[in-house]
């Protein structure tokens, strides 16, 4: 298995959800599993744009990340290519629903062997990412 998929209903419009993904300051607040923070070096939210950042784990460990936004179709689709190991493509699609927006998150790893080794991390981390995204979308302005 190399594909990890999950979906989430978010009680907000597609445009509101897309705004939490497409604005770097908002993306930095929610990206990553629970307890992580981010320092963005560059975030060019456009097709072919670079996204370089460091995720700071709750234990103080830093994780360098290099990505490319391979597709951006506002406000319904974003595809991110994660360059270092574990290499993967993440596709986020947003569809209007009766409750607001149905978000579908599909992460495809290049290696089945690596996917098998880290599935126990990826599955809960992806759910935590969506928990944090939902909280960001529903966050009241300061």
N, C-alpha and C positions, 0 to 999 in steps of 0.2 A: 504494500500500500504506500503510495506517495502523496495522496490527496487528502487534505483535512478540510472538511466543510462544516459550516454552521450558519444558522440564520437567526435573525432577531427582529422582532417587531418593535419599532420605536415610535412613540406617540408624538410625532412631529412631521412636518412636511419633508419631502425629498430635499428641497432647497436648504432647509434648516440643518438636516443631517450632513449634506454635502459641505455646508459652511464650516462645520466642526472638523471636517477632514481636510478641506482645502486651505484654511488659514493656518500658517505655521505656528503662531502663538497658541492656537487652540489645539492643534495636532500634538504639540509638545506636552500639553497638559494631560492628555489621555493615552498616548501611545505606550504600549507595553503592559506587562502583567501588573497586578496589584503590588503596590509598594515601590515601583520603579519611577524614576524621574528621568528627564532628558535634557541634554544640552545640544541644541542644533548648531552645527557649523555652517551648513548651507541647506536651503530647502527651496528649490526651484520648481514650484508646483505647475508644471507644464509638460507636455509630451517631450521626452528626452531629457527632462530636467534632473539634475543631481539632487540627492538627499543624503547628506552626510551628518551623522550625529553620534553622540555617546549616550547609551542608556546606563543609568546609575542604579545598580541593584540595592535592595534594602540592606544588604550586608556590606556595602561599600565597594563592591566589585564593579568595575567599569567595562562596558561592552561596546566596542567600536562597531559602527554600522555604516555600510556604504550601499546606497540604493540608487536606482534610476526609475523615474516615473515613465514607464514605457507607453502608457495610454492615459489620457485624461479626457473624458467625455462628460462635460458638465451638463447637468448635475446628476448623472446616473451611473457612471462607471469610472473606476480608477484601477490601473494595473501597475504594480510595483515589482521590480526585479531586485531581489536581494543578491548582491554580488559575492561577498565572501561566504565560506562554509558556515552553516548549511545553505547552499544555493537554493533559491525558490522564487516562484512567481506568486504574488498575492493579488487576487482579483476581488474587488469590492463592487457589488452592484446594488443599486438603490431603485426600488420599484414602489410606486404609490400603492397603498393598501387602505382598507376601510379604517384601520387603526392609526394610520399615518404613513409610515414607511416600512417596507420589508427590506432589510439589509441582508444580503447574502455574501458570505466571506469564504473564499476558496483559496487555500494555500497548497500549492503543488511543489513538492520538493523534487530536486533533480535525482536524488539517490534513494532507492527503496531501502537500502541498508541503513543509511543515516536516519531516514524517516522512522524506521522501526526502533532504532535506538533512542530517539528523542520524542516519540509519540506521547509518552507519559508527561512530558513537559509541554508540548505544543497544544494538546487538547484543552487542558485547564487554562493555559496562558491565553489562548484565543478567546475563550469565554470571558476571562477577566478583562481582556482588551475591549470586548463589546460592552461589558458592564461599565467600564470607564468612559467609553464613547457615549453611551446612553446618558450617563450622568453629565457629561460635558454638553450634550445637546440640550438637556433639560435645565442646565445651570442658568440661574437668573443673572442678568447683567449686574455688575458691581455698581 
